[in-house]
Amino acid sequence: MVLESDSSERLQSLIAAINPAGIPRHVAIIMDGNGRWAKQRGLTRTEGHRHAIGAIRDVVDASSSLGISVLSLFAFSTENIDRPDEEVGELFRLFDQTLDVETERLKAEGVRFITSGDLAILPEELARKFQGAVDATAANTRLTLNMCVMYSGRQEIARAARKLAEDAVAGRIRPENISMSHISERLYHPELPDLDLLIRTSNEMRVSNFMLWRLAYAELFFTPKLWPDFSEADLLKAIIAYQQRDRRFGRV
């Protein structure tokens, strides 16, 4: 059993090890392991997803306190729609309930909420709720929380390519002049910086079609923690590991 004071001391020790000048601007997390967490406890997958909300809240609060500019969370991929109908329906209901509870809190805490992905695939009322959270927090500047819903990294790049093709056909750009920046400008939220740190929980060591363009030079951090157990301390450990690396961006 870990006493609360011991836990607090460990947390303060981790905070003291952080270099405030080396905080990553953009952190992304592939939140994995809800189902396995629930199975280990004899619970339903839905209960695993419900317990994941607490981890999201803790990480958002910690990111805001640390001075991270953007936190991107992989909440639901386009591939997830192929899960059993009952699980997908429960996830949609959970999104709905969470938006009802959390939007005002995010607004009060200075968190700007945005989404990346094709919300048109969602049920109409749920898509409206996501947009409502975006509108309600639009003026906030403390932290940008980028919730990736109905998201696919390849689809995001294909979407940018379509926009470039449309511009070329309309004569707004010459094909020979297309550069990497032109693609970046047509991604979801082009104002966001590239990823500095990508975290994946549950010890799965792959990127699963997430932010493929923006993670080109991101540092990767994998942890065996299942997402519902992920805490502020785990985020701090990931940032400490990030700060210990030499980011050369292909240079010697």
Secondary structure, DSSP 4 states (H G I P E B T S, - for coil): ---HHHHHHHHHHHHHTS-GGG--SEEEEE---HHHHHHHTT--HHHHHHHHHHHHHHHHHHHHHHT-SEEEEEEEEGGGGGS-HHHHHHHHHHHHHHHHHHHHHHHHTTEEEEEES-GGGS-HHHHHHHHHHHHHTTT--SEEEEEEEEE-HHHHHHHHHHHHHHHHHTTSS-GGG--HHHHHTTSSSTTSPPPSEEEE-TT--S-TT-STTTTTT-EEEE-S--GGG--HHHHHHHHHHHHTS---TT--
